[in-house]
Amino acid sequence: MDALRDWWFTQEDEMPENATQAWTGLNDLTEKRGMQITLFIYKWENPYADKTIKSIDYISTMTNAAPFLIAISLGE
């Protein structure tokens, strides 16, 4: 998977690899800055497809980042 990115996005920003835009929106602050809020769909191939994923951990780097997860689905 590529590095995740900020969800504030401009038309000049490069689209992340392996991602498509899933949703876009605006708020007062993004409109003032000529930006939009964008959520992406990332596709990730599990290199250990024969193993069961039992959990996913968020591990803090003690920064101001606020990661969030909208959904996960299993595709074959």
Backbone torsions as a table, in degrees:
resi	resn	phi	psi	omega
1	MET	NA	143.5	175.6
2	ASP	-74.3	166.5	176.1
3	ALA	-61.6	138.4	176.5
4	LEU	-73.4	163.2	-173.1
5	ARG	-132.6	170.0	174.8
6	ASP	-63.8	150.9	180.0
7	TRP	-90.6	-1.2	169.5
8	TRP	-86.4	124.2	-168.1
9	PHE	-134.7	139.7	174.4
10	THR	-113.1	164.3	178.2
11	GLN	-63.1	-25.7	-179.9
12	GLU	-80.5	-19.5	-179.8
13	ASP	-64.8	143.0	178.5
14	GLU	-78.4	137.4	178.3
15	MET	-67.3	131.4	178.9
16	PRO	-61.1	146.8	176.1
17	GLU	-64.0	150.3	177.7
18	ASN	58.7	28.9	-178.1
19	ALA	-136.6	150.7	170.7
20	THR	-130.0	153.7	178.0
21	GLN	-72.2	129.3	179.0
22	ALA	-101.0	-32.2	-176.0
23	TRP	-160.5	144.9	172.2
24	THR	-134.8	152.0	178.7
25	GLY	-159.3	179.1	-179.8
26	LEU	-133.6	156.8	165.8
27	ASN	-138.4	177.4	-176.2
28	ASP	-56.2	-44.2	-176.7
29	LEU	-69.2	-43.1	179.5
30	THR	-66.4	-37.2	178.0
31	GLU	-62.6	-42.6	179.1
32	LYS	-62.8	-30.9	-176.9
33	ARG	-97.5	4.8	179.8
34	GLY	68.0	34.5	-177.8
35	MET	-122.1	175.1	171.8
36	GLN	-137.5	160.4	174.2
37	ILE	-90.8	131.1	-175.9
38	THR	-135.2	130.6	171.1
39	LEU	-106.3	140.3	-176.5
40	PHE	-114.4	151.3	169.3
41	ILE	-100.9	121.1	176.4
42	TYR	-107.4	137.7	174.5
43	LYS	-104.4	129.3	-179.3
44	TRP	-128.6	129.8	176.9
45	GLU	-93.8	121.1	179.4
46	ASN	-70.7	116.9	180.0
47	PRO	-71.1	-10.4	179.3
48	TYR	-121.0	55.3	-174.8
49	ALA	-59.6	-20.7	-179.9
50	ASP	-81.9	-5.0	-179.3
51	LYS	-108.3	149.6	179.6
52	THR	-85.6	132.0	173.6
53	ILE	-84.2	119.7	-177.2
54	LYS	-100.5	-25.0	179.8
55	SER	-160.4	162.3	174.8
56	ILE	-128.9	129.2	-177.6
57	ASP	-110.7	137.8	165.4
58	TYR	-95.6	126.5	-179.6
59	ILE	-115.9	123.0	-175.3
60	SER	-71.6	139.2	171.3
61	THR	-104.7	10.4	177.9
62	MET	59.2	40.0	174.7
63	THR	-111.2	-176.8	178.1
64	ASN	-83.7	4.1	179.2
65	ALA	-63.3	144.8	179.0
66	ALA	-129.8	78.5	-177.6
67	PRO	-67.4	149.8	174.8
68	PHE	-147.8	155.6	-177.9
69	LEU	-122.9	127.5	179.6
70	ILE	-88.2	-46.9	-177.4
71	ALA	-163.3	158.2	171.6
72	ILE	-133.4	138.8	174.4
73	SER	-133.9	156.9	179.7
74	LEU	-104.3	123.2	178.2
75	GLY	-119.7	155.3	179.0
76	GLU	-124.0	NA	NA
